[in-house]
Amino acid sequence: MHWSQILGFSTSPLEVVFRGTVMYLSIFVLLRVVFKRETGGSSITDLLVVVLIADAAQNGMAGNYRSVPEGLLLVATIIFWSALLNALAFVFQPFRRVVRHRPLVLVRDGCLLRGNMAKELVTDSELFSQLREQGVTGLNQVRLARMEPDGKLSVTRYNHRSKRPHTPVTRVKV
């Protein structure tokens, strides 16, 4: 066993940080344009961190970097960028719009918003399935249905005291 190979750097630490930075930010930008509904219950940054840390740790352990410190430095670089992007999104409103998706309205006042559904590639059957899971039996019960940043559908119904539009279940806004 060669301790200098295991505990030393065979690649410049600056190169490891640079590679980690480029990979994290590149993958983040690519994932940012992926549809919200594909991210499930986790945010894009959560998913990205898990994937990259697993890969970076595997490379460090399997010897692809030839040393443990190189793998650990790459993991630290990935965690740094994740924390920084989340902090910037928390502090700066304009940056938040870049990092995090905003809710997208798919149904308003019982009418399907086809343009918004097309942006997320949500079909009628997928939308109706999500509405049924929330106990909605017809579009005339829905004031607003939004695709949230985590990919889940939130529904605001008309309450029994408010006037609901007389919207047939099959009415579609084009």
VOGU-3710 file (C-alpha; in Angstrom, 3 decimals, decimal comma):
1> mhwsqilgfs> 0,000/0,000/0,000  1,379/3,407/-0,986  0,187/5,940/1,576  1,363/8,886/-0,487  -0,905/7,788/-3,353  -3,877/7,241/-1,033  -3,534/10,427/1,030  -1,770/12,752/-1,427  -2,956/14,611/-4,486  -2,091/13,235/-7,903
11> tsplevvfrg> -4,158/15,970/-9,560  -3,912/19,653/-8,691  -6,486/20,573/-6,000  -7,366/23,635/-8,089  -8,160/21,351/-11,043  -10,415/19,179/-8,855  -12,298/22,284/-7,633  -12,557/23,638/-11,176  -13,851/20,335/-12,570  -16,374/20,014/-9,738
21> tvmylsifvl> -17,556/23,583/-10,260  -17,948/23,217/-14,021  -19,785/19,890/-13,687  -22,133/21,110/-10,954  -23,090/24,350/-12,668  -23,408/22,717/-16,102  -25,650/19,940/-14,844  -27,667/22,439/-12,792  -28,360/24,567/-15,872  -29,305/21,486/-17,894
31> lrvvfkretg> -31,638/20,199/-15,169  -33,174/23,651/-14,727  -34,708/23,401/-18,178  -36,092/19,919/-17,488  -39,783/19,876/-16,693  -40,759/20,455/-13,073  -42,865/17,345/-12,889  -39,801/15,200/-13,553  -38,184/16,243/-10,275  -40,812/14,596/-8,058
41> gssitdllvv> -40,687/15,494/-4,388  -37,084/16,676/-4,395  -35,720/19,903/-5,711  -33,353/19,872/-8,659  -30,445/20,849/-6,435  -31,248/18,004/-4,008  -31,260/15,503/-6,847  -28,111/16,940/-8,356  -26,206/16,890/-5,082  -27,116/13,270/-4,393
51> vliadaaqng> -26,062/12,119/-7,867  -22,814/14,085/-7,962  -21,781/13,252/-4,421  -22,401/9,580/-5,061  -20,304/9,713/-8,206  -17,554/11,824/-6,653  -17,371/9,622/-3,583  -17,329/6,495/-5,753  -14,480/7,887/-7,834  -12,519/8,755/-4,698
61> magnyrsvpe> -13,090/5,323/-3,181  -12,524/3,337/-6,384  -9,233/5,034/-7,099  -10,205/6,900/-10,266  -8,667/10,006/-8,723  -5,889/7,970/-7,114  -6,436/9,572/-3,703  -9,065/10,061/-1,043  -8,405/13,821/-0,602  -9,197/14,438/-4,282
71> glllvatiif> -12,574/12,713/-3,896  -13,268/14,581/-0,649  -12,313/17,904/-2,228  -14,704/17,255/-5,094  -17,514/16,378/-2,662  -16,790/19,590/-0,714  -16,888/21,621/-3,950  -20,285/20,154/-4,878  -21,710/20,818/-1,409  -20,327/24,372/-1,527
81> wsallnalaf> -22,104/25,156/-4,821  -25,350/23,632/-3,621  -25,292/25,654/-0,412  -24,313/28,853/-2,243  -27,096/28,566/-4,850  -29,681/27,855/-2,130  -28,421/30,799/-0,033  -28,486/33,169/-3,015  -32,018/32,027/-3,883  -33,085/32,681/-0,294
91> vfqpfrrvvr> -31,538/36,153/-0,097  -32,104/37,566/-3,601  -35,583/37,496/-5,164  -34,334/37,859/-8,780  -31,918/34,965/-8,299  -34,704/32,853/-6,773  -36,581/33,016/-10,079  -33,528/31,629/-11,867  -32,842/28,818/-9,391  -36,377/27,739/-8,512
101> hrplvlvrdg> -39,425/27,189/-10,674  -42,551/29,204/-9,971  -45,938/27,502/-9,660  -47,674/27,119/-13,027  -51,483/27,324/-13,251  -52,943/24,410/-15,242  -56,660/24,958/-14,468  -58,356/28,301/-13,758  -62,072/28,572/-12,973  -62,756/25,087/-14,302
111> cllrgnmake> -60,953/25,679/-17,616  -57,859/23,830/-18,728  -54,972/26,107/-19,668  -53,621/24,128/-22,592  -50,608/26,371/-23,195  -49,361/25,863/-19,651  -50,076/22,136/-19,830  -48,013/21,965/-23,021  -45,070/23,710/-21,316  -44,859/20,821/-18,856
121> lvtdselfsq> -46,071/18,133/-21,290  -49,004/17,309/-18,993  -51,742/15,370/-20,774  -55,433/15,563/-19,931  -55,363/12,042/-18,509  -52,365/12,831/-16,263  -54,036/15,991/-14,993  -57,379/14,288/-14,381  -55,588/11,463/-12,581  -53,943/13,980/-10,243
131> lreqgvtgln> -57,270/15,746/-9,694  -58,996/12,440/-8,844  -56,265/11,647/-6,312  -57,267/14,867/-4,557  -60,961/13,991/-4,594  -61,963/16,229/-7,498  -64,667/14,685/-9,684  -65,116/17,518/-12,181  -63,411/20,634/-13,457  -66,325/22,725/-12,205
141> qvrlarmepd> -65,025/22,116/-8,653  -61,611/23,648/-9,408  -60,883/27,325/-8,902  -57,110/26,841/-9,475  -54,871/23,840/-10,031  -51,153/24,588/-9,986  -48,061/22,573/-10,780  -45,846/23,398/-7,807  -42,044/23,730/-8,005  -41,648/20,207/-6,619
151> gklsvtrynh> -43,781/18,767/-9,439  -46,876/18,117/-7,317  -50,329/19,422/-8,189  -52,079/21,689/-5,693  -55,789/22,322/-6,074  -57,894/25,212/-4,773  -61,559/24,283/-4,903  -64,610/26,440/-4,784  -66,078/26,327/-1,310  -69,737/25,428/-0,973
161> rskrphtpvt> -70,715/29,046/-0,169  -69,035/30,722/-3,152  -70,636/30,820/-6,552  -69,151/28,277/-8,900  -69,344/28,898/-12,590  -71,662/26,488/-14,346  -68,768/24,741/-16,041  -69,425/21,356/-17,583  -66,872/18,733/-16,665  -65,646/18,466/-20,264
171> rvkv> -65,350/22,201/-20,976  -61,931/23,069/-22,326  -60,416/26,507/-22,821  -58,445/26,695/-26,049
//
